[in-house]
């Protein structure tokens, strides 16, 4: 009679203590060279030797999360040699947050999706595998992480996802102390440093990844906003409030007379934001002026070389820069822009180009790049006359990942 691997594994766990007592009663040592799986008598009386030279029915199983516990607990495989995202045995690197391996496809997916967030401020995908359909959300006020039912049941214990979902105040695996028992799911001691190193080593984009900050180290954010105002977006995600010390925003529309001394006196700043004017807005300066002035002020406000203090910048073009201007901007910023657009009734309502070192901008899924003629696209958007006069709304979700680095005062602002 054929049995599933999960049935076999369940019986192993139930029979393990009984076998040990039997060997002790008989005065025999526990055999180390062979693992024996005893099936339930009602199902079968067979005994399967896992190190037998006879071919196994599951000699080459397809990768599955359900097989992770079987490989570790029955086949005695080190969890670092199993991809904890999918169960594959072809390991490329180690998972940055939890003990366990990671295959190449799961590594690529992690890099693209880890810093993606929904409008509610939580991660869009599972913290472990960066996929999953049904997600558990951490109730810790300083945490935005989610975990899919599949990973929880496979790595902690079958049925754990339903148990955690029923709890009124569930705290996730990264927020719990290191000594917490969660089956095969164990967080790494220095997971924030590991996450930074992981992105630095595995990401193909030449952007520096700062180490995320534990909640008790996060300080209020200090922001300099040039030309485009992002106060509404920062308030929405809890970075700014009415009380003193709840973060600070300085907004400037004209920086023609701003010198280095001014910026140093106003700062230091944690985020410097800038943008070109929206499509259709009359301006006294050519579009490239906004980029050049932003870049100049950015150099004044950057922290000293080799500073480990998180510092972020973002420049948004509302499709008013020429192709030559965009190429110049890419050379100055040393990265290519990404495109984010908004669709309404199958028509592109608005679009922006973004240069930034904010982590979620590195995620391919956070952007919708295209080979469109951007000049033609800008003309169409202007002709439709439905574009937003607050283009920052297109990139507002990009600011959510800053909550990993700076103090957030309230989730009540999040719609």
Beta strands, then each sheet from edge to edge (+ up, - down):
strand 1: 36-38
strand 2: 47-49
strand 3: 93-94
strand 4: 101-102
strand 5: 135-137
strand 6: 146-148
strand 7: 222-226
strand 8: 248-252
strand 9: 271-275
strand 10: 312-317
strand 11: 338-344
strand 12: 347-356
sheet 1: 1+ 2-
sheet 2: 3+ 4-
sheet 3: 5+ 6-
sheet 4: 8+ 7+ 9+ 10+ 12- 11+
end
